[in-house]
Amino acid sequence: MVNEHLEKIKNKGAWVDCEKDFQVFNGYENIFLGSHIYLVDSILNAGDTKGSITIEDYVFFGHGVKILARGHDITKFNQERQETITEKPIHIKSGAWIASSSIVLGGVTIGKDSVVAAGSVVTKDVPDFAVVGGNPARIIKYINKEFNFFQKLLFKLGIKK
Ligand SMILES: CC(C)(COP(=O)(O)OP(=O)(O)OC[C@H]1O[C@@H](n2cnc3c(N)ncnc32)[C@H](O)[C@@H]1OP(=O)(O)O)[C@@H](O)C(=O)NCCC(=O)NCCS
């Protein structure tokens, strides 16, 4: 798909595709894309300095994903809040699937081959091979590990992350 926003991202590998509504809100120069990536109709909001967005090979998104490396300073008010931009980097490691309507916030690293379930708000790092879901996103399970009953219970109680 030819998309003017994707065209303007210069740091990208082979076969990076998207749909017509894909948008970069800010920070084309601070977006780094590997190869074999499908961005669908997502919005990437990268910063001008610290708020880079790095997406490694074989990452793909569902519909309506938002990757938000920029925000506003909540200790400021009114016009100052509107004008004060905060930036933190986002790194999505190879093979991760960010399912539909998920939001990834600044400062987060999403692990290799992990899954972010539909509708998640990711506020903290996601380990490699983890499936996370909800708002805020919590670990649901690991793809490459089998847990016994006791370990599953600890997860349910939120004791083991
Ligand atoms: C995560 C997903 C892939 C399912 O994985 P799964 O291994 O089949 O998971 P299950 O259905 O067995 O659910 C496991 C647990 O996760 C929970 N869960 C599943 N999807 C969830 C979601 N989106 N948000 C929060 N929790 C979720 C289930 O309720 C279940 O909880 P429980 O153990 O307390 O009963 C799927 O739920 C999902 O989000 N798919 C995305 C679909 C999509 O975006 N498609 C667009 C095209 S890319």
PDBQT file of the ligand as one rigid body, heavy atoms in Angstrom, charges set to zero:
ROOT
HETATM    1  C1  LIG A 201      -4.676 -12.951  23.273  1.00  0.00    +0.000 C 
HETATM    2  C2  LIG A 201      -5.486 -13.724  22.232  1.00  0.00    +0.000 C 
HETATM    3  C3  LIG A 201      -4.632 -13.959  20.993  1.00  0.00    +0.000 C 
HETATM    4  C4  LIG A 201      -5.975 -15.049  22.783  1.00  0.00    +0.000 C 
HETATM    5  O1  LIG A 201      -4.966 -15.882  23.214  1.00  0.00    +0.000 OA
HETATM    6  P1  LIG A 201      -5.375 -17.313  23.819  1.00  0.00    +0.000 P 
HETATM    7  O2  LIG A 201      -4.134 -18.001  24.190  1.00  0.00    +0.000 OA
HETATM    8  O3  LIG A 201      -6.278 -18.019  22.881  1.00  0.00    +0.000 OA
HETATM    9  O4  LIG A 201      -6.121 -16.863  25.116  1.00  0.00    +0.000 OA
HETATM   10  P2  LIG A 201      -7.458 -17.414  25.775  1.00  0.00    +0.000 P 
HETATM   11  O5  LIG A 201      -8.626 -17.064  24.932  1.00  0.00    +0.000 OA
HETATM   12  O6  LIG A 201      -7.207 -18.849  26.117  1.00  0.00    +0.000 OA
HETATM   13  O7  LIG A 201      -7.525 -16.540  27.101  1.00  0.00    +0.000 OA
HETATM   14  C5  LIG A 201      -6.575 -16.686  28.135  1.00  0.00    +0.000 C 
HETATM   15  C6  LIG A 201      -6.913 -15.674  29.199  1.00  0.00    +0.000 C 
HETATM   16  O8  LIG A 201      -6.642 -14.374  28.667  1.00  0.00    +0.000 OA
HETATM   17  C7  LIG A 201      -7.793 -13.550  28.774  1.00  0.00    +0.000 C 
HETATM   18  N1  LIG A 201      -7.832 -12.683  27.593  1.00  0.00    +0.000 N 
HETATM   19  C8  LIG A 201      -7.941 -13.072  26.310  1.00  0.00    +0.000 A 
HETATM   20  N2  LIG A 201      -7.957 -12.008  25.517  1.00  0.00    +0.000 NA
HETATM   21  C9  LIG A 201      -7.861 -10.921  26.316  1.00  0.00    +0.000 A 
HETATM   22  C10 LIG A 201      -7.839  -9.541  26.062  1.00  0.00    +0.000 A 
HETATM   23  N3  LIG A 201      -7.929  -9.058  24.824  1.00  0.00    +0.000 N 
HETATM   24  N4  LIG A 201      -7.719  -8.704  27.099  1.00  0.00    +0.000 NA
HETATM   25  C11 LIG A 201      -7.639  -9.183  28.374  1.00  0.00    +0.000 A 
HETATM   26  N5  LIG A 201      -7.651 -10.499  28.675  1.00  0.00    +0.000 NA
HETATM   27  C12 LIG A 201      -7.778 -11.353  27.646  1.00  0.00    +0.000 A 
HETATM   28  C13 LIG A 201      -8.959 -14.541  28.809  1.00  0.00    +0.000 C 
HETATM   29  O9  LIG A 201     -10.097 -13.974  29.407  1.00  0.00    +0.000 OA
HETATM   30  C14 LIG A 201      -8.376 -15.661  29.604  1.00  0.00    +0.000 C 
HETATM   31  O10 LIG A 201      -8.419 -15.312  30.965  1.00  0.00    +0.000 OA
HETATM   32  P3  LIG A 201      -8.667 -16.441  32.108  1.00  0.00    +0.000 P 
HETATM   33  O11 LIG A 201      -7.466 -17.350  32.046  1.00  0.00    +0.000 OA
HETATM   34  O12 LIG A 201      -8.751 -15.638  33.362  1.00  0.00    +0.000 OA
HETATM   35  O13 LIG A 201      -9.922 -17.142  31.726  1.00  0.00    +0.000 OA
HETATM   36  C15 LIG A 201      -6.803 -13.036  21.868  1.00  0.00    +0.000 C 
HETATM   37  O14 LIG A 201      -7.631 -12.939  23.024  1.00  0.00    +0.000 OA
HETATM   38  C16 LIG A 201      -6.649 -11.664  21.262  1.00  0.00    +0.000 C 
HETATM   39  O15 LIG A 201      -6.522 -10.634  21.926  1.00  0.00    +0.000 OA
HETATM   40  N6  LIG A 201      -6.696 -11.667  19.916  1.00  0.00    +0.000 N 
HETATM   41  C17 LIG A 201      -6.505 -10.492  19.142  1.00  0.00    +0.000 C 
HETATM   42  C18 LIG A 201      -7.436 -10.481  17.945  1.00  0.00    +0.000 C 
HETATM   43  C19 LIG A 201      -7.170  -9.330  17.033  1.00  0.00    +0.000 C 
HETATM   44  O16 LIG A 201      -6.778  -8.256  17.444  1.00  0.00    +0.000 OA
HETATM   45  N7  LIG A 201      -7.396  -9.574  15.767  1.00  0.00    +0.000 N 
HETATM   46  C20 LIG A 201      -7.214  -8.553  14.734  1.00  0.00    +0.000 C 
HETATM   47  C21 LIG A 201      -6.405  -9.063  13.612  1.00  0.00    +0.000 C 
HETATM   48  S1  LIG A 201      -4.659  -9.048  13.968  1.00  0.00    +0.000 SA
ENDROOT
TORSDOF 0
